[in-house]
Amino acid sequence: MTDKNTEKKEQILDAMNFRHATKKFDSQKMISKDDFDFILECGRLSPSSVGYEPWKFLVIQSPELRAKLKEVSWGAQGQLPTASHFVIILARKNMRYDSEQVLSHLRNVKEMPDEVIKAASVRYRSFQEEDMKLFESERALFDWACKQTYIALGNMMTAAAQIGIDSCPIEGFDYSAVNKILEAEGLLESGQLGTSVMAAFGYRAEDPHRGKTRKEMKDVAQWVL
């Protein structure tokens, strides 16, 4: 058991060191359907606060749509034309404990009986309103949903790295302009969704010029005993 665990830990750390923010991909190399389905599945299975799963993954393969996005995405100039797969992770806007979106999710996805939903909603309301202060503005509630999408994003990139696939998380874009483009394409469910973050996947065109640099462990972790 110990040897197996050691091997697994080494494989995971190797993948973490392999992963880097790839700026340009080899456009001639495509990720197989099976491999990309695996990456998406790792995103789908990701945890989220109180299990609301406030995300949707748009896989943008249309060259025409990628070209439109490139005009308003300064941080994806190298990735949009070359990535095998380009993902925009959307977040749901109304994730209040008593919204129809949330109640439907609890009832139909989590399969909670109505009496359990009623009891749980008391705690969820306190959590959102008092603990997290999410009712102070619509933006606060949306930002909370966006935070959950980054859990899925991290899992997708780590999963990709473990099977030798490169990735790059992207925040460098005009959010309003991207939302307008996606809305015009009918991809935001009539304003129920908004853009959270982008991610490109594929195979690197060249190796990074230097190894991974990070702060030392002593500077990022503190044990409180």
PyMOL commands that place a pseudoatom at each C-alpha (Angstrom):
pseudoatom trace, name=CA, resn=MET, resi=1, chain=A, elem=C, hetatm=0, pos=[0.000, 0.000, 0.000]
pseudoatom trace, name=CA, resn=THR, resi=2, chain=A, elem=C, hetatm=0, pos=[2.786, 2.397, 0.911]
pseudoatom trace, name=CA, resn=ASP, resi=3, chain=A, elem=C, hetatm=0, pos=[4.601, 1.786, -2.363]
pseudoatom trace, name=CA, resn=LYS, resi=4, chain=A, elem=C, hetatm=0, pos=[1.391, 2.390, -4.339]
pseudoatom trace, name=CA, resn=ASN, resi=5, chain=A, elem=C, hetatm=0, pos=[0.682, 5.610, -2.468]
pseudoatom trace, name=CA, resn=THR, resi=6, chain=A, elem=C, hetatm=0, pos=[4.249, 6.802, -3.018]
pseudoatom trace, name=CA, resn=GLU, resi=7, chain=A, elem=C, hetatm=0, pos=[3.949, 6.096, -6.731]
pseudoatom trace, name=CA, resn=LYS, resi=8, chain=A, elem=C, hetatm=0, pos=[0.625, 7.950, -6.935]
pseudoatom trace, name=CA, resn=LYS, resi=9, chain=A, elem=C, hetatm=0, pos=[2.028, 10.973, -5.095]
pseudoatom trace, name=CA, resn=GLU, resi=10, chain=A, elem=C, hetatm=0, pos=[5.039, 11.067, -7.415]
pseudoatom trace, name=CA, resn=GLN, resi=11, chain=A, elem=C, hetatm=0, pos=[2.757, 10.889, -10.464]
pseudoatom trace, name=CA, resn=ILE, resi=12, chain=A, elem=C, hetatm=0, pos=[0.607, 13.754, -9.181]
pseudoatom trace, name=CA, resn=LEU, resi=13, chain=A, elem=C, hetatm=0, pos=[3.607, 15.932, -8.351]
pseudoatom trace, name=CA, resn=ASP, resi=14, chain=A, elem=C, hetatm=0, pos=[5.121, 15.163, -11.750]
pseudoatom trace, name=CA, resn=ALA, resi=15, chain=A, elem=C, hetatm=0, pos=[1.875, 16.340, -13.359]
pseudoatom trace, name=CA, resn=MET, resi=16, chain=A, elem=C, hetatm=0, pos=[1.832, 19.515, -11.252]
pseudoatom trace, name=CA, resn=ASN, resi=17, chain=A, elem=C, hetatm=0, pos=[5.393, 20.308, -12.291]
pseudoatom trace, name=CA, resn=PHE, resi=18, chain=A, elem=C, hetatm=0, pos=[4.614, 19.464, -15.928]
pseudoatom trace, name=CA, resn=ARG, resi=19, chain=A, elem=C, hetatm=0, pos=[1.648, 21.858, -16.041]
pseudoatom trace, name=CA, resn=HIS, resi=20, chain=A, elem=C, hetatm=0, pos=[2.346, 25.440, -17.048]
pseudoatom trace, name=CA, resn=ALA, resi=21, chain=A, elem=C, hetatm=0, pos=[0.306, 28.287, -18.508]
pseudoatom trace, name=CA, resn=THR, resi=22, chain=A, elem=C, hetatm=0, pos=[0.709, 27.391, -22.175]
pseudoatom trace, name=CA, resn=LYS, resi=23, chain=A, elem=C, hetatm=0, pos=[0.605, 30.497, -24.358]
pseudoatom trace, name=CA, resn=LYS, resi=24, chain=A, elem=C, hetatm=0, pos=[0.666, 28.765, -27.736]
pseudoatom trace, name=CA, resn=PHE, resi=25, chain=A, elem=C, hetatm=0, pos=[-0.358, 25.242, -28.648]
pseudoatom trace, name=CA, resn=ASP, resi=26, chain=A, elem=C, hetatm=0, pos=[0.553, 22.916, -31.497]
pseudoatom trace, name=CA, resn=SER, resi=27, chain=A, elem=C, hetatm=0, pos=[-2.504, 23.458, -33.682]
pseudoatom trace, name=CA, resn=GLN, resi=28, chain=A, elem=C, hetatm=0, pos=[-1.840, 20.201, -35.560]
pseudoatom trace, name=CA, resn=LYS, resi=29, chain=A, elem=C, hetatm=0, pos=[-2.306, 18.061, -32.449]
pseudoatom trace, name=CA, resn=MET, resi=30, chain=A, elem=C, hetatm=0, pos=[-5.845, 17.439, -31.258]
pseudoatom trace, name=CA, resn=ILE, resi=31, chain=A, elem=C, hetatm=0, pos=[-7.018, 15.988, -27.968]
pseudoatom trace, name=CA, resn=SER, resi=32, chain=A, elem=C, hetatm=0, pos=[-8.975, 12.771, -28.455]
pseudoatom trace, name=CA, resn=LYS, resi=33, chain=A, elem=C, hetatm=0, pos=[-12.680, 12.729, -27.622]
pseudoatom trace, name=CA, resn=ASP, resi=34, chain=A, elem=C, hetatm=0, pos=[-12.081, 10.173, -24.889]
pseudoatom trace, name=CA, resn=ASP, resi=35, chain=A, elem=C, hetatm=0, pos=[-9.395, 12.314, -23.240]
pseudoatom trace, name=CA, resn=PHE, resi=36, chain=A, elem=C, hetatm=0, pos=[-11.415, 15.513, -23.368]
pseudoatom trace, name=CA, resn=ASP, resi=37, chain=A, elem=C, hetatm=0, pos=[-14.516, 13.768, -22.070]
pseudoatom trace, name=CA, resn=PHE, resi=38, chain=A, elem=C, hetatm=0, pos=[-12.353, 12.700, -19.126]
pseudoatom trace, name=CA, resn=ILE, resi=39, chain=A, elem=C, hetatm=0, pos=[-11.296, 16.329, -18.497]
pseudoatom trace, name=CA, resn=LEU, resi=40, chain=A, elem=C, hetatm=0, pos=[-14.908, 17.500, -18.617]
pseudoatom trace, name=CA, resn=GLU, resi=41, chain=A, elem=C, hetatm=0, pos=[-15.970, 14.681, -16.303]
pseudoatom trace, name=CA, resn=CYS, resi=42, chain=A, elem=C, hetatm=0, pos=[-13.384, 15.805, -13.738]
pseudoatom trace, name=CA, resn=GLY, resi=43, chain=A, elem=C, hetatm=0, pos=[-14.939, 19.258, -13.914]
pseudoatom trace, name=CA, resn=ARG, resi=44, chain=A, elem=C, hetatm=0, pos=[-18.461, 17.875, -13.596]
pseudoatom trace, name=CA, resn=LEU, resi=45, chain=A, elem=C, hetatm=0, pos=[-17.540, 15.820, -10.532]
pseudoatom trace, name=CA, resn=SER, resi=46, chain=A, elem=C, hetatm=0, pos=[-15.921, 18.771, -8.756]
pseudoatom trace, name=CA, resn=PRO, resi=47, chain=A, elem=C, hetatm=0, pos=[-17.232, 19.944, -5.383]
pseudoatom trace, name=CA, resn=SER, resi=48, chain=A, elem=C, hetatm=0, pos=[-19.070, 23.226, -4.928]
pseudoatom trace, name=CA, resn=SER, resi=49, chain=A, elem=C, hetatm=0, pos=[-20.354, 25.160, -1.935]
pseudoatom trace, name=CA, resn=VAL, resi=50, chain=A, elem=C, hetatm=0, pos=[-23.445, 23.413, -0.525]
pseudoatom trace, name=CA, resn=GLY, resi=51, chain=A, elem=C, hetatm=0, pos=[-23.414, 21.291, -3.667]
pseudoatom trace, name=CA, resn=TYR, resi=52, chain=A, elem=C, hetatm=0, pos=[-25.123, 23.834, -5.920]
pseudoatom trace, name=CA, resn=GLU, resi=53, chain=A, elem=C, hetatm=0, pos=[-22.927, 23.165, -9.012]
pseudoatom trace, name=CA, resn=PRO, resi=54, chain=A, elem=C, hetatm=0, pos=[-23.415, 26.718, -10.364]
pseudoatom trace, name=CA, resn=TRP, resi=55, chain=A, elem=C, hetatm=0, pos=[-21.455, 26.156, -13.563]
pseudoatom trace, name=CA, resn=LYS, resi=56, chain=A, elem=C, hetatm=0, pos=[-21.742, 25.366, -17.224]
pseudoatom trace, name=CA, resn=PHE, resi=57, chain=A, elem=C, hetatm=0, pos=[-18.841, 24.470, -19.528]
pseudoatom trace, name=CA, resn=LEU, resi=58, chain=A, elem=C, hetatm=0, pos=[-18.944, 25.896, -23.060]
pseudoatom trace, name=CA, resn=VAL, resi=59, chain=A, elem=C, hetatm=0, pos=[-16.511, 24.111, -25.369]
pseudoatom trace, name=CA, resn=ILE, resi=60, chain=A, elem=C, hetatm=0, pos=[-15.853, 26.640, -28.126]
pseudoatom trace, name=CA, resn=GLN, resi=61, chain=A, elem=C, hetatm=0, pos=[-14.712, 24.813, -31.256]
pseudoatom trace, name=CA, resn=SER, resi=62, chain=A, elem=C, hetatm=0, pos=[-16.260, 27.155, -33.840]
pseudoatom trace, name=CA, resn=PRO, resi=63, chain=A, elem=C, hetatm=0, pos=[-13.462, 29.019, -35.679]
pseudoatom trace, name=CA, resn=GLU, resi=64, chain=A, elem=C, hetatm=0, pos=[-15.828, 31.926, -36.325]
pseudoatom trace, name=CA, resn=LEU, resi=65, chain=A, elem=C, hetatm=0, pos=[-16.763, 32.291, -32.662]
pseudoatom trace, name=CA, resn=ARG, resi=66, chain=A, elem=C, hetatm=0, pos=[-13.146, 31.933, -31.585]
pseudoatom trace, name=CA, resn=ALA, resi=67, chain=A, elem=C, hetatm=0, pos=[-12.227, 34.752, -33.968]
pseudoatom trace, name=CA, resn=LYS, resi=68, chain=A, elem=C, hetatm=0, pos=[-14.859, 37.021, -32.411]
pseudoatom trace, name=CA, resn=LEU, resi=69, chain=A, elem=C, hetatm=0, pos=[-13.640, 36.194, -28.917]
pseudoatom trace, name=CA, resn=LYS, resi=70, chain=A, elem=C, hetatm=0, pos=[-10.017, 36.841, -29.923]
pseudoatom trace, name=CA, resn=GLU, resi=71, chain=A, elem=C, hetatm=0, pos=[-10.876, 40.473, -30.680]
pseudoatom trace, name=CA, resn=VAL, resi=72, chain=A, elem=C, hetatm=0, pos=[-11.882, 41.080, -27.037]
pseudoatom trace, name=CA, resn=SER, resi=73, chain=A, elem=C, hetatm=0, pos=[-9.569, 38.635, -25.243]
pseudoatom trace, name=CA, resn=TRP, resi=74, chain=A, elem=C, hetatm=0, pos=[-6.100, 40.134, -24.893]
pseudoatom trace, name=CA, resn=GLY, resi=75, chain=A, elem=C, hetatm=0, pos=[-4.971, 37.238, -22.696]
pseudoatom trace, name=CA, resn=ALA, resi=76, chain=A, elem=C, hetatm=0, pos=[-5.927, 34.556, -25.224]
pseudoatom trace, name=CA, resn=GLN, resi=77, chain=A, elem=C, hetatm=0, pos=[-4.297, 35.838, -28.401]
pseudoatom trace, name=CA, resn=GLY, resi=78, chain=A, elem=C, hetatm=0, pos=[-2.018, 32.822, -28.731]
pseudoatom trace, name=CA, resn=GLN, resi=79, chain=A, elem=C, hetatm=0, pos=[-4.417, 30.258, -27.315]
pseudoatom trace, name=CA, resn=LEU, resi=80, chain=A, elem=C, hetatm=0, pos=[-7.670, 30.896, -29.195]
pseudoatom trace, name=CA, resn=PRO, resi=81, chain=A, elem=C, hetatm=0, pos=[-6.225, 30.184, -32.671]
pseudoatom trace, name=CA, resn=THR, resi=82, chain=A, elem=C, hetatm=0, pos=[-4.120, 27.184, -31.608]
pseudoatom trace, name=CA, resn=ALA, resi=83, chain=A, elem=C, hetatm=0, pos=[-5.795, 25.325, -28.719]
pseudoatom trace, name=CA, resn=SER, resi=84, chain=A, elem=C, hetatm=0, pos=[-7.265, 21.928, -29.446]
pseudoatom trace, name=CA, resn=HIS, resi=85, chain=A, elem=C, hetatm=0, pos=[-10.196, 22.734, -27.141]
pseudoatom trace, name=CA, resn=PHE, resi=86, chain=A, elem=C, hetatm=0, pos=[-11.208, 26.114, -25.724]
pseudoatom trace, name=CA, resn=VAL, resi=87, chain=A, elem=C, hetatm=0, pos=[-13.549, 26.283, -22.749]
pseudoatom trace, name=CA, resn=ILE, resi=88, chain=A, elem=C, hetatm=0, pos=[-15.503, 29.170, -21.278]
pseudoatom trace, name=CA, resn=ILE, resi=89, chain=A, elem=C, hetatm=0, pos=[-16.778, 28.385, -17.805]
pseudoatom trace, name=CA, resn=LEU, resi=90, chain=A, elem=C, hetatm=0, pos=[-20.032, 30.153, -17.058]
pseudoatom trace, name=CA, resn=ALA, resi=91, chain=A, elem=C, hetatm=0, pos=[-21.521, 30.823, -13.628]
pseudoatom trace, name=CA, resn=ARG, resi=92, chain=A, elem=C, hetatm=0, pos=[-25.216, 31.009, -12.796]
pseudoatom trace, name=CA, resn=LYS, resi=93, chain=A, elem=C, hetatm=0, pos=[-26.415, 34.410, -11.678]
pseudoatom trace, name=CA, resn=ASN, resi=94, chain=A, elem=C, hetatm=0, pos=[-29.266, 33.640, -9.290]
pseudoatom trace, name=CA, resn=MET, resi=95, chain=A, elem=C, hetatm=0, pos=[-28.070, 31.051, -6.820]
pseudoatom trace, name=CA, resn=ARG, resi=96, chain=A, elem=C, hetatm=0, pos=[-30.166, 32.281, -3.886]
pseudoatom trace, name=CA, resn=TYR, resi=97, chain=A, elem=C, hetatm=0, pos=[-31.245, 29.489, -1.602]
pseudoatom trace, name=CA, resn=ASP, resi=98, chain=A, elem=C, hetatm=0, pos=[-34.918, 30.075, -2.577]
pseudoatom trace, name=CA, resn=SER, resi=99, chain=A, elem=C, hetatm=0, pos=[-34.513, 30.586, -6.338]
pseudoatom trace, name=CA, resn=GLU, resi=100, chain=A, elem=C, hetatm=0, pos=[-36.260, 28.225, -8.728]
pseudoatom trace, name=CA, resn=GLN, resi=101, chain=A, elem=C, hetatm=0, pos=[-32.822, 27.261, -10.095]
pseudoatom trace, name=CA, resn=VAL, resi=102, chain=A, elem=C, hetatm=0, pos=[-31.620, 26.116, -6.665]
pseudoatom trace, name=CA, resn=LEU, resi=103, chain=A, elem=C, hetatm=0, pos=[-34.889, 24.463, -5.641]
pseudoatom trace, name=CA, resn=SER, resi=104, chain=A, elem=C, hetatm=0, pos=[-35.023, 22.542, -8.923]
pseudoatom trace, name=CA, resn=HIS, resi=105, chain=A, elem=C, hetatm=0, pos=[-31.422, 21.425, -8.420]
pseudoatom trace, name=CA, resn=LEU, resi=106, chain=A, elem=C, hetatm=0, pos=[-32.085, 20.190, -4.893]
pseudoatom trace, name=CA, resn=ARG, resi=107, chain=A, elem=C, hetatm=0, pos=[-35.244, 18.411, -5.974]
pseudoatom trace, name=CA, resn=ASN, resi=108, chain=A, elem=C, hetatm=0, pos=[-34.203, 16.897, -9.303]
pseudoatom trace, name=CA, resn=VAL, resi=109, chain=A, elem=C, hetatm=0, pos=[-30.421, 16.494, -9.089]
pseudoatom trace, name=CA, resn=LYS, resi=110, chain=A, elem=C, hetatm=0, pos=[-29.778, 15.929, -5.398]
pseudoatom trace, name=CA, resn=GLU, resi=111, chain=A, elem=C, hetatm=0, pos=[-33.144, 14.143, -5.113]
pseudoatom trace, name=CA, resn=MET, resi=112, chain=A, elem=C, hetatm=0, pos=[-34.008, 15.760, -1.791]
pseudoatom trace, name=CA, resn=PRO, resi=113, chain=A, elem=C, hetatm=0, pos=[-37.599, 15.401, -0.548]
pseudoatom trace, name=CA, resn=ASP, resi=114, chain=A, elem=C, hetatm=0, pos=[-39.537, 18.653, -0.136]
pseudoatom trace, name=CA, resn=GLU, resi=115, chain=A, elem=C, hetatm=0, pos=[-39.499, 18.439, 3.666]
pseudoatom trace, name=CA, resn=VAL, resi=116, chain=A, elem=C, hetatm=0, pos=[-35.704, 18.059, 3.630]
pseudoatom trace, name=CA, resn=ILE, resi=117, chain=A, elem=C, hetatm=0, pos=[-35.372, 21.001, 1.244]
pseudoatom trace, name=CA, resn=LYS, resi=118, chain=A, elem=C, hetatm=0, pos=[-37.533, 23.115, 3.534]
pseudoatom trace, name=CA, resn=ALA, resi=119, chain=A, elem=C, hetatm=0, pos=[-35.386, 22.300, 6.551]
pseudoatom trace, name=CA, resn=ALA, resi=120, chain=A, elem=C, hetatm=0, pos=[-32.087, 22.719, 4.668]
pseudoatom trace, name=CA, resn=SER, resi=121, chain=A, elem=C, hetatm=0, pos=[-33.195, 26.067, 3.247]
pseudoatom trace, name=CA, resn=VAL, resi=122, chain=A, elem=C, hetatm=0, pos=[-33.199, 27.549, 6.744]
pseudoatom trace, name=CA, resn=ARG, resi=123, chain=A, elem=C, hetatm=0, pos=[-29.491, 26.796, 7.060]
pseudoatom trace, name=CA, resn=TYR, resi=124, chain=A, elem=C, hetatm=0, pos=[-28.728, 27.806, 3.457]
pseudoatom trace, name=CA, resn=ARG, resi=125, chain=A, elem=C, hetatm=0, pos=[-30.428, 31.165, 3.965]
pseudoatom trace, name=CA, resn=SER, resi=126, chain=A, elem=C, hetatm=0, pos=[-28.417, 31.843, 7.115]
pseudoatom trace, name=CA, resn=PHE, resi=127, chain=A, elem=C, hetatm=0, pos=[-25.231, 30.807, 5.336]
pseudoatom trace, name=CA, resn=GLN, resi=128, chain=A, elem=C, hetatm=0, pos=[-25.820, 33.047, 2.322]
pseudoatom trace, name=CA, resn=GLU, resi=129, chain=A, elem=C, hetatm=0, pos=[-27.362, 36.038, 4.069]
pseudoatom trace, name=CA, resn=GLU, resi=130, chain=A, elem=C, hetatm=0, pos=[-25.517, 36.193, 7.397]
pseudoatom trace, name=CA, resn=ASP, resi=131, chain=A, elem=C, hetatm=0, pos=[-22.273, 34.254, 7.025]
pseudoatom trace, name=CA, resn=MET, resi=132, chain=A, elem=C, hetatm=0, pos=[-21.334, 35.171, 3.435]
pseudoatom trace, name=CA, resn=LYS, resi=133, chain=A, elem=C, hetatm=0, pos=[-23.279, 38.486, 3.110]
pseudoatom trace, name=CA, resn=LEU, resi=134, chain=A, elem=C, hetatm=0, pos=[-24.357, 37.476, -0.379]
pseudoatom trace, name=CA, resn=PHE, resi=135, chain=A, elem=C, hetatm=0, pos=[-27.587, 39.455, -0.464]
pseudoatom trace, name=CA, resn=GLU, resi=136, chain=A, elem=C, hetatm=0, pos=[-25.850, 42.840, -0.347]
pseudoatom trace, name=CA, resn=SER, resi=137, chain=A, elem=C, hetatm=0, pos=[-25.798, 42.951, -4.163]
pseudoatom trace, name=CA, resn=GLU, resi=138, chain=A, elem=C, hetatm=0, pos=[-26.462, 40.812, -7.220]
pseudoatom trace, name=CA, resn=ARG, resi=139, chain=A, elem=C, hetatm=0, pos=[-22.746, 40.977, -7.934]
pseudoatom trace, name=CA, resn=ALA, resi=140, chain=A, elem=C, hetatm=0, pos=[-21.900, 39.440, -4.542]
pseudoatom trace, name=CA, resn=LEU, resi=141, chain=A, elem=C, hetatm=0, pos=[-24.082, 36.426, -5.291]
pseudoatom trace, name=CA, resn=PHE, resi=142, chain=A, elem=C, hetatm=0, pos=[-22.649, 36.051, -8.802]
pseudoatom trace, name=CA, resn=ASP, resi=143, chain=A, elem=C, hetatm=0, pos=[-19.057, 36.381, -7.547]
pseudoatom trace, name=CA, resn=TRP, resi=144, chain=A, elem=C, hetatm=0, pos=[-19.767, 33.624, -5.023]
pseudoatom trace, name=CA, resn=ALA, resi=145, chain=A, elem=C, hetatm=0, pos=[-20.939, 31.381, -7.862]
pseudoatom trace, name=CA, resn=CYS, resi=146, chain=A, elem=C, hetatm=0, pos=[-17.830, 32.285, -9.884]
pseudoatom trace, name=CA, resn=LYS, resi=147, chain=A, elem=C, hetatm=0, pos=[-15.622, 31.208, -6.984]
pseudoatom trace, name=CA, resn=GLN, resi=148, chain=A, elem=C, hetatm=0, pos=[-17.069, 27.721, -7.264]
pseudoatom trace, name=CA, resn=THR, resi=149, chain=A, elem=C, hetatm=0, pos=[-16.179, 27.480, -10.956]
pseudoatom trace, name=CA, resn=TYR, resi=150, chain=A, elem=C, hetatm=0, pos=[-12.492, 27.841, -10.117]
pseudoatom trace, name=CA, resn=ILE, resi=151, chain=A, elem=C, hetatm=0, pos=[-12.646, 24.560, -8.204]
pseudoatom trace, name=CA, resn=ALA, resi=152, chain=A, elem=C, hetatm=0, pos=[-13.811, 22.836, -11.385]
pseudoatom trace, name=CA, resn=LEU, resi=153, chain=A, elem=C, hetatm=0, pos=[-11.199, 24.736, -13.414]
pseudoatom trace, name=CA, resn=GLY, resi=154, chain=A, elem=C, hetatm=0, pos=[-8.369, 23.570, -11.146]
pseudoatom trace, name=CA, resn=ASN, resi=155, chain=A, elem=C, hetatm=0, pos=[-9.515, 19.974, -11.272]
pseudoatom trace, name=CA, resn=MET, resi=156, chain=A, elem=C, hetatm=0, pos=[-9.801, 20.038, -15.046]
pseudoatom trace, name=CA, resn=MET, resi=157, chain=A, elem=C, hetatm=0, pos=[-6.287, 21.432, -15.497]
pseudoatom trace, name=CA, resn=THR, resi=158, chain=A, elem=C, hetatm=0, pos=[-4.768, 18.981, -13.020]
pseudoatom trace, name=CA, resn=ALA, resi=159, chain=A, elem=C, hetatm=0, pos=[-6.568, 16.055, -14.629]
pseudoatom trace, name=CA, resn=ALA, resi=160, chain=A, elem=C, hetatm=0, pos=[-5.326, 17.186, -18.037]
pseudoatom trace, name=CA, resn=ALA, resi=161, chain=A, elem=C, hetatm=0, pos=[-1.742, 17.413, -16.799]
pseudoatom trace, name=CA, resn=GLN, resi=162, chain=A, elem=C, hetatm=0, pos=[-1.915, 13.899, -15.407]
pseudoatom trace, name=CA, resn=ILE, resi=163, chain=A, elem=C, hetatm=0, pos=[-2.556, 12.536, -18.905]
pseudoatom trace, name=CA, resn=GLY, resi=164, chain=A, elem=C, hetatm=0, pos=[0.029, 14.772, -20.586]
pseudoatom trace, name=CA, resn=ILE, resi=165, chain=A, elem=C, hetatm=0, pos=[-2.306, 17.497, -21.843]
pseudoatom trace, name=CA, resn=ASP, resi=166, chain=A, elem=C, hetatm=0, pos=[-1.412, 21.169, -21.508]
pseudoatom trace, name=CA, resn=SER, resi=167, chain=A, elem=C, hetatm=0, pos=[-3.710, 23.970, -20.422]
pseudoatom trace, name=CA, resn=CYS, resi=168, chain=A, elem=C, hetatm=0, pos=[-3.902, 27.658, -19.632]
pseudoatom trace, name=CA, resn=PRO, resi=169, chain=A, elem=C, hetatm=0, pos=[-6.386, 29.471, -17.373]
pseudoatom trace, name=CA, resn=ILE, resi=170, chain=A, elem=C, hetatm=0, pos=[-7.366, 32.858, -18.811]
pseudoatom trace, name=CA, resn=GLU, resi=171, chain=A, elem=C, hetatm=0, pos=[-8.843, 35.935, -17.151]
pseudoatom trace, name=CA, resn=GLY, resi=172, chain=A, elem=C, hetatm=0, pos=[-7.455, 38.465, -19.617]
pseudoatom trace, name=CA, resn=PHE, resi=173, chain=A, elem=C, hetatm=0, pos=[-10.554, 39.498, -21.542]
pseudoatom trace, name=CA, resn=ASP, resi=174, chain=A, elem=C, hetatm=0, pos=[-13.300, 42.109, -21.655]
pseudoatom trace, name=CA, resn=TYR, resi=175, chain=A, elem=C, hetatm=0, pos=[-16.029, 40.406, -19.622]
pseudoatom trace, name=CA, resn=SER, resi=176, chain=A, elem=C, hetatm=0, pos=[-18.849, 42.630, -20.873]
pseudoatom trace, name=CA, resn=ALA, resi=177, chain=A, elem=C, hetatm=0, pos=[-17.831, 42.155, -24.493]
pseudoatom trace, name=CA, resn=VAL, resi=178, chain=A, elem=C, hetatm=0, pos=[-17.529, 38.384, -24.134]
pseudoatom trace, name=CA, resn=ASN, resi=179, chain=A, elem=C, hetatm=0, pos=[-20.950, 38.214, -22.501]
pseudoatom trace, name=CA, resn=LYS, resi=180, chain=A, elem=C, hetatm=0, pos=[-22.439, 40.225, -25.364]
pseudoatom trace, name=CA, resn=ILE, resi=181, chain=A, elem=C, hetatm=0, pos=[-20.916, 37.867, -27.924]
pseudoatom trace, name=CA, resn=LEU, resi=182, chain=A, elem=C, hetatm=0, pos=[-22.183, 34.790, -26.096]
pseudoatom trace, name=CA, resn=GLU, resi=183, chain=A, elem=C, hetatm=0, pos=[-25.621, 36.317, -25.549]
pseudoatom trace, name=CA, resn=ALA, resi=184, chain=A, elem=C, hetatm=0, pos=[-25.903, 37.048, -29.273]
pseudoatom trace, name=CA, resn=GLU, resi=185, chain=A, elem=C, hetatm=0, pos=[-25.128, 33.371, -29.892]
pseudoatom trace, name=CA, resn=GLY, resi=186, chain=A, elem=C, hetatm=0, pos=[-27.895, 32.349, -27.485]
pseudoatom trace, name=CA, resn=LEU, resi=187, chain=A, elem=C, hetatm=0, pos=[-25.459, 30.719, -25.068]
pseudoatom trace, name=CA, resn=LEU, resi=188, chain=A, elem=C, hetatm=0, pos=[-26.290, 32.500, -21.795]
pseudoatom trace, name=CA, resn=GLU, resi=189, chain=A, elem=C, hetatm=0, pos=[-29.805, 31.149, -21.284]
pseudoatom trace, name=CA, resn=SER, resi=190, chain=A, elem=C, hetatm=0, pos=[-31.414, 34.591, -21.606]
pseudoatom trace, name=CA, resn=GLY, resi=191, chain=A, elem=C, hetatm=0, pos=[-29.110, 36.195, -19.076]
pseudoatom trace, name=CA, resn=GLN, resi=192, chain=A, elem=C, hetatm=0, pos=[-29.217, 33.426, -16.477]
pseudoatom trace, name=CA, resn=LEU, resi=193, chain=A, elem=C, hetatm=0, pos=[-25.512, 32.766, -16.973]
pseudoatom trace, name=CA, resn=GLY, resi=194, chain=A, elem=C, hetatm=0, pos=[-22.420, 34.980, -17.044]
pseudoatom trace, name=CA, resn=THR, resi=195, chain=A, elem=C, hetatm=0, pos=[-18.780, 34.448, -17.974]
pseudoatom trace, name=CA, resn=SER, resi=196, chain=A, elem=C, hetatm=0, pos=[-16.505, 33.447, -15.109]
pseudoatom trace, name=CA, resn=VAL, resi=197, chain=A, elem=C, hetatm=0, pos=[-13.191, 32.291, -16.612]
pseudoatom trace, name=CA, resn=MET, resi=198, chain=A, elem=C, hetatm=0, pos=[-11.689, 30.733, -19.740]
pseudoatom trace, name=CA, resn=ALA, resi=199, chain=A, elem=C, hetatm=0, pos=[-9.335, 27.810, -20.216]
pseudoatom trace, name=CA, resn=ALA, resi=200, chain=A, elem=C, hetatm=0, pos=[-7.443, 26.508, -23.225]
pseudoatom trace, name=CA, resn=PHE, resi=201, chain=A, elem=C, hetatm=0, pos=[-6.373, 22.866, -23.641]
pseudoatom trace, name=CA, resn=GLY, resi=202, chain=A, elem=C, hetatm=0, pos=[-4.041, 21.195, -26.098]
pseudoatom trace, name=CA, resn=TYR, resi=203, chain=A, elem=C, hetatm=0, pos=[-0.398, 20.275, -26.588]
pseudoatom trace, name=CA, resn=ARG, resi=204, chain=A, elem=C, hetatm=0, pos=[2.386, 22.820, -26.128]
pseudoatom trace, name=CA, resn=ALA, resi=205, chain=A, elem=C, hetatm=0, pos=[4.116, 24.142, -29.218]
pseudoatom trace, name=CA, resn=GLU, resi=206, chain=A, elem=C, hetatm=0, pos=[7.382, 24.389, -27.278]
pseudoatom trace, name=CA, resn=ASP, resi=207, chain=A, elem=C, hetatm=0, pos=[8.660, 23.696, -23.792]
pseudoatom trace, name=CA, resn=PRO, resi=208, chain=A, elem=C, hetatm=0, pos=[8.716, 26.558, -21.283]
pseudoatom trace, name=CA, resn=HIS, resi=209, chain=A, elem=C, hetatm=0, pos=[11.976, 28.498, -21.126]
pseudoatom trace, name=CA, resn=ARG, resi=210, chain=A, elem=C, hetatm=0, pos=[12.431, 27.856, -17.415]
pseudoatom trace, name=CA, resn=GLY, resi=211, chain=A, elem=C, hetatm=0, pos=[11.228, 25.457, -14.756]
pseudoatom trace, name=CA, resn=LYS, resi=212, chain=A, elem=C, hetatm=0, pos=[8.332, 26.085, -12.406]
pseudoatom trace, name=CA, resn=THR, resi=213, chain=A, elem=C, hetatm=0, pos=[8.930, 28.819, -9.854]
pseudoatom trace, name=CA, resn=ARG, resi=214, chain=A, elem=C, hetatm=0, pos=[6.947, 29.042, -6.631]
pseudoatom trace, name=CA, resn=LYS, resi=215, chain=A, elem=C, hetatm=0, pos=[7.363, 30.456, -3.147]
pseudoatom trace, name=CA, resn=GLU, resi=216, chain=A, elem=C, hetatm=0, pos=[8.973, 28.084, -0.663]
pseudoatom trace, name=CA, resn=MET, resi=217, chain=A, elem=C, hetatm=0, pos=[6.661, 25.975, 1.484]
pseudoatom trace, name=CA, resn=LYS, resi=218, chain=A, elem=C, hetatm=0, pos=[7.654, 27.871, 4.632]
pseudoatom trace, name=CA, resn=ASP, resi=219, chain=A, elem=C, hetatm=0, pos=[6.289, 31.056, 3.053]
pseudoatom trace, name=CA, resn=VAL, resi=220, chain=A, elem=C, hetatm=0, pos=[2.867, 29.651, 2.149]
pseudoatom trace, name=CA, resn=ALA, resi=221, chain=A, elem=C, hetatm=0, pos=[2.016, 27.142, 4.877]
pseudoatom trace, name=CA, resn=GLN, resi=222, chain=A, elem=C, hetatm=0, pos=[1.786, 27.743, 8.615]
pseudoatom trace, name=CA, resn=TRP, resi=223, chain=A, elem=C, hetatm=0, pos=[0.959, 25.023, 11.105]
pseudoatom trace, name=CA, resn=VAL, resi=224, chain=A, elem=C, hetatm=0, pos=[-1.127, 26.132, 14.061]
pseudoatom trace, name=CA, resn=LEU, resi=225, chain=A, elem=C, hetatm=0, pos=[-0.792, 23.521, 16.807]
for i in range(1, 225): cmd.bond("trace and resi %d" % i, "trace and resi %d" % (i + 1))
show_as sticks, trace
zoom trace
